[in-house]
Amino acid sequence: TYLAWVDFSGTGIPEKEIISKIHNTAGIAASIGSTFGKGGEGFMRFNLACPRARVIEATQRLLSTFNETIS
């Protein structure tokens, strides 16, 4: 599959802040899980149908963005 559902519910970060961090800070266009219905809350959907190098770069930006929150 080329879609990854990532669970952010255990981070303790409010959904709006997670969305902002992913879209604005990391610069990743991900889909908000709650828009897909009940049970999607706390999740983000990432489309991985792109070159491997782009997935690695986006993952590094995502990790960097959330490491700032954790540190």
RODRENLUM-49953 format. One line per 8 residues: number of its first residue (from 1); their letters; for each residue x, y, z of N, C-alpha, C. Coordinates in steps of 0.001 Angstrom, whole numbers, plus 500000, padded with zeros to 6 digits. Atoms other than C-alpha are relative to their C-alpha. Layout:
NUM = a = X,Y,Z,X,Y,Z,X,Y,Z | ...
This chain:
1 = tylawvdf = 500838,498813,500000,500000,500000,500000,500879,501245,500000 | 499233,498754,500017,501101,503583,499556,499411,501053,500923 | 500556,499086,499006,499073,505145,502350,500411,499536,501395 | 499603,500323,498629,500383,505280,505915,499128,500797,500963 | 500791,499375,498949,498081,505991,508839,500866,500047,501253 | 499127,499835,498840,500114,507409,511716,499174,500501,501173 | 500758,499693,498790,498646,507528,515221,500781,500982,500869 | 499392,498968,499167,499504,510748,517070,499271,500154,501333
9 = sgtgipek = 500831,499842,498806,496963,510211,519866,500794,499870,501298 | 499206,500195,498794,499613,509135,522365,500973,501122,500301 | 499049,498902,499792,501598,512359,522010,499539,500990,501055 | 500538,499012,499068,499287,514383,524241,499897,501389,499396 | 500068,498713,500696,499397,517174,521655,498606,500135,499384 | 501329,499805,500595,496022,518654,520613,500033,499850,498476 | 500074,500260,501439,494889,517733,517088,500354,501224,499157 | 499719,498795,500783,495012,521319,515812,501499,500306,499967
17 = eiiskihn = 498555,499756,499941,498640,521633,516942,500759,498967,499164 | 499381,501045,500824,499573,518314,515315,499868,500366,498523 | 500252,499621,501390,497997,519452,512055,500892,501168,499603 | 499169,498836,500285,499802,522790,512220,501464,499610,499862 | 498595,500421,500046,503153,521150,512943,500306,499238,498708 | 499766,500804,501197,502797,518686,510066,499908,500857,498744 | 500204,499185,501207,501440,521138,507507,500940,501197,499931 | 499268,498731,500037,503232,524344,508475,501478,499887,500349
25 = tagiaasi = 498608,500090,499568,506426,523404,510309,500773,498986,499158 | 499315,501033,500779,507339,520146,508554,499790,500171,498494 | 500267,499778,501420,505824,521277,505251,499531,498758,499268 | 500503,501248,500577,504065,517970,504630,498484,500111,499838 | 501438,499978,500267,500632,517779,503020,499426,498625,500332 | 500603,501257,499549,498952,515006,505014,498512,500217,500214 | 501448,499925,499787,495258,514213,505386,499684,499795,501478 | 500418,500057,498602,493558,514704,508735,499082,498796,500185
33 = gstfgkgg = 500736,501244,499808,492269,511364,510007,498534,500174,500320 | 501400,499813,499590,489071,512733,511531,499080,500328,498823 | 500851,499715,501163,487850,513811,508081,499500,498717,499335 | 500409,501281,500567,487510,510111,507231,498955,499300,500863 | 501059,500547,499173,484997,509525,510006,500453,499607,501393 | 499756,500402,498618,484729,508217,513525,501108,498947,500038 | 498871,500905,499884,487872,506419,514616,501269,500566,499385 | 498832,499390,500625,490176,508640,512570,500638,501084,500840
41 = egfmrfnl = 499474,498957,499129,490693,511110,515401,501384,499615,500516 | 498647,500249,499503,494337,511421,516377,500936,499413,498967 | 499188,500569,501068,495568,509972,513090,500224,501025,498892 | 499738,499252,501231,497139,511555,510031,500302,498965,498928 | 499772,500933,501105,497224,509865,506630,501030,500611,499054 | 498920,499556,500875,500391,510171,504570,499996,499163,498731 | 499927,500671,501289,500534,509330,500874,501476,499794,499672 | 498597,500329,500243,503815,507552,500166,500287,499678,498537
49 = acprarvi = 499828,500285,501432,503338,507276,496388,500888,501067,499365 | 499013,499059,500523,506481,509218,495576,501369,499330,500107 | 498673,500614,499911,510200,508553,495202,500444,499790,501452 | 499515,500359,498666,511865,506913,498201,500750,501163,500655 | 499228,498870,499456,514192,509905,498643,499082,501064,500586 | 500956,499006,499491,511177,512191,499119,499362,499523,501305 | 500572,500562,498762,509672,509863,501751,501011,500138,501139 | 498952,499885,498986,512986,509822,503639,500154,501449,500449
57 = eatqrlls = 499877,498569,499663,513275,513621,503470,498820,500465,500857 | 501192,499596,499248,509698,514110,504687,500013,499391,501407 | 499920,500656,498695,510236,511607,507509,500988,500723,500903 | 499004,499253,499222,513335,513490,508630,499431,501340,500464 | 500625,498732,499600,511385,516789,508632,498964,499769,501095 | 501015,500338,499004,508582,515133,510603,500653,499713,501349 | 499287,500310,498761,511000,513727,513185,500592,501255,500623 | 499413,498756,499509,512771,517061,513500,498931,500891,500630
65 = tfnetis = 501107,499176,499499,509457,518872,513995,499511,499512,501347 | 500541,500521,498745,508238,516564,516742,501069,499816,501064 | 498923,500061,499009,511631,516184,518436,500106,501318,500753 | 499987,498682,499341,511445,519939,519177,498954,500032,501107 | 501090,500037,499022,508169,519305,521032,500358,499117,501185 | 499674,500972,498968,509506,516324,522971,501158,500484,500862 | 498792,499555,499257,512842,517919,523954,499706,501095,500981
